[in-house]
Amino acid sequence: MRIGETLNIRLQDIDSKRMLIHIKGGKGRKDRYVPLSPKILLLLREYYKMYKPDIYLFEGKKENPIPKAVQEKF
């Protein structure tokens, strides 16, 4: 996964039953699914309990994804 795709993941994009993450508008503005490993799922659950995001998995201010300017620093 690309960093921009990761930072734009919404909570609803994670399918823990099928162990998939739905990437919307990735490279070439195409949607795709990527596998979700059990270890990453555990880490994401711990992250969720700690930060309690509302819409995006990794939120900036006011429930928005992290801004592009910050993304470019990665």
ZITA-V683431 format. One record per backbone hydrogen bond with DSSP energy under -0.5 kcal/mol. CO is the residue of the C=O (numbers start at 1). NH is the residue of the N-H. If there is no record, write none. Layout:
CO_NH + CO_NH
//
This chain:
2_6 + 3_7 + 4_8 + 6_9 + 9_57 + 10_13 + 11_14 + 13_15 + 13_22 + 14_16 + 15_19 + 15_20 + 19_36 + 20_15 + 21_23 + 21_34 + 22_24 + 23_32 + 26_29 + 27_30 + 30_26 + 32_23 + 34_21 + 35_37 + 37_41 + 38_42 + 39_43 + 40_44 + 41_45 + 42_46 + 43_47 + 44_48 + 45_49 + 46_50 + 47_51 + 48_52 + 55_11 + 57_59 + 58_66 + 60_63 + 61_64 + 64_60 + 67_70 + 67_71 + 68_72 + 70_73 + 70_74 + 71_74
//
